[in-house]
Amino acid sequence: MRLEAGHVPLVPAPILAQASRSPKQVQLHQLLRGCDVVALDEQGAHRVGALLRKSKTRDIADGAVVALAIERKADIRTEDAKGIRKLIVAAGAKVNVVQGRE
């Protein structure tokens, strides 16, 4: 696991908001405690909005994940890579996407 190897996952704040919608997300909440939550500031929000416009998608959380990965040159781990890949292609970026849980 990346945490055990000293890698602290980055999580955009909109992902934390999604996870907080349901008290049934106990495992996800536990994982998020070991992550660095990255705020979505005004400049970041504009980047996400532009990316969503360019990709013709609407998921702000996915847009925030991709924008952060591009900015920080980070990999993305997701259980649903389809929307993520569409955003990456629209951005014209190279981002490694890993499907599934760690």
matplotlib code that plots the C-alpha trace (Angstrom):
import matplotlib.pyplot as plt

x = [0.0, 1.2, 0.7, 2.9, 5.6, 5.5, 3.4, 0.6, -2.3, -3.6, -7.4, -9.2, -11.7, -14.7, -13.9, -14.1, -17.5, -18.8, -17.6, -19.2, -22.7, -23.1, -22.3, -22.1, -18.7, -16.8, -13.8, -13.5, -13.6, -10.8, -8.7, -9.2, -7.8, -4.4, -4.6, -3.6, -6.9, -6.2, -8.5, -10.2, -9.4, -10.7, -7.9, -8.3, -12.1, -11.6, -9.2, -11.8, -14.6, -12.5, -11.6, -15.3, -16.2, -13.5, -14.4, -18.2, -18.6, -20.2, -18.6, -16.8, -15.1, -13.6, -12.5, -10.8, -9.0, -7.7, -6.8, -4.8, -3.1, -2.0, -0.8, 1.1, 2.2, 0.5, -1.1, -4.8, -6.3, -10.0, -12.6, -14.3, -11.7, -14.0, -14.9, -11.4, -9.8, -12.2, -11.1, -7.4, -7.8, -9.6, -6.8, -4.2, -2.3, -0.3, -1.6, -1.2, -4.6, -4.7, -8.0, -9.3, -8.5, -5.0]
y = [0.0, 3.5, 4.8, 2.0, 2.9, 6.6, 7.9, 10.1, 10.2, 13.6, 14.0, 17.0, 18.5, 17.7, 14.0, 14.4, 16.1, 13.2, 10.7, 12.7, 12.3, 8.8, 7.4, 4.0, 5.0, 3.9, 2.4, 5.4, 7.7, 5.7, 5.9, 9.6, 10.2, 9.2, 11.5, 15.1, 16.9, 19.7, 22.7, 23.8, 27.5, 30.0, 29.4, 25.6, 25.9, 27.8, 25.1, 22.4, 24.3, 24.8, 21.1, 20.1, 22.4, 21.1, 17.4, 18.1, 16.4, 17.5, 15.7, 18.4, 15.8, 13.9, 17.2, 18.1, 14.8, 15.2, 18.8, 18.0, 15.0, 17.1, 19.9, 17.6, 15.1, 12.4, 9.0, 8.5, 5.5, 5.0, 2.3, 4.1, 5.1, 5.9, 9.5, 10.1, 9.0, 11.2, 14.3, 13.4, 13.1, 16.4, 18.0, 16.5, 15.4, 12.3, 10.9, 7.3, 5.8, 2.7, 0.9, -0.6, -0.4, -0.7]
z = [0.0, -0.8, 2.8, 4.1, 1.5, 2.7, -0.2, 1.1, -1.4, -2.5, -2.4, -3.9, -1.4, -3.7, -3.3, 0.5, 0.0, -2.0, 0.6, 3.4, 1.8, 3.1, 6.6, 4.9, 3.4, 6.6, 4.8, 2.5, 5.5, 7.2, 4.1, 3.7, 7.2, 5.9, 2.9, 2.2, 1.3, -1.3, -1.2, -4.4, -4.5, -7.1, -9.6, -9.3, -9.7, -13.0, -14.2, -13.3, -15.0, -18.2, -18.2, -17.8, -20.7, -22.9, -22.1, -22.3, -18.9, -15.6, -12.7, -10.7, -8.4, -11.4, -12.9, -9.6, -9.5, -13.0, -12.6, -9.4, -11.0, -14.0, -11.7, -9.4, -12.0, -10.0, -10.8, -10.4, -8.7, -9.3, -9.5, -12.4, -15.0, -17.9, -17.0, -15.7, -19.0, -21.0, -19.0, -19.4, -23.2, -23.3, -21.4, -23.8, -20.7, -19.8, -16.5, -15.3, -14.3, -12.1, -12.1, -8.8, -5.1, -3.6]

ax = plt.figure().add_subplot(projection="3d")
ax.plot(x, y, z, "-o")
ax.set_aspect("equal")
plt.show()
